[in-house]
Amino acid sequence: PSVANAAMIPANRHDTQRSSVVAVIRADSSDQLLDVARALADGGVTTMEVTMTTPNAIRVIETVTDALGDRILMGVGTVLDPETVRIATLAG
């Protein structure tokens, strides 16, 4: 897969066919993104992406995937190089 597509490979076998909405989370601050992700999941939006332009994006991905586990499929956006794909994949 391309660099951009490689970051969306589901590691947790989440059923991507159930969700027709992908929430793209891009923020100036990452302080409330866990709460945002929980609200999205509670509302039925279970596929989401955090852009790498969000401060502490990797930490947010780790925190959200630790908290919500198999309830969501987390992706990463604005990926510009293979190293970021590797780091994001390791983050969850």
C-alpha positions, 0 to 999 in steps of 0.5 A: 500500500501507499504511505497514506493507505498503510496507516489505515490498515486495521490492526484490530480487525474492526469491521470497516463495512459497518461504518460509513462515516470517518471522523477526521480529527484535526485540532490546535490542542490535543487536550480534549481529543479522548473525550471527543473520541469517546463521544464519537464512539458513543454516537456510533462513529467508530472510524476516526482519524487523527491528523499528524498536524494535531499536537501530540498526535501519536500520544493521542492515538495511543491514549484513544486506542488504549481507552477504546480498544476494539470499539474503534478503528483509529487511523492517522492522516497527513502522513508524509513519510514511511517513518511516521507510518511506522510510529503511528502503527506502533501507537495503535 
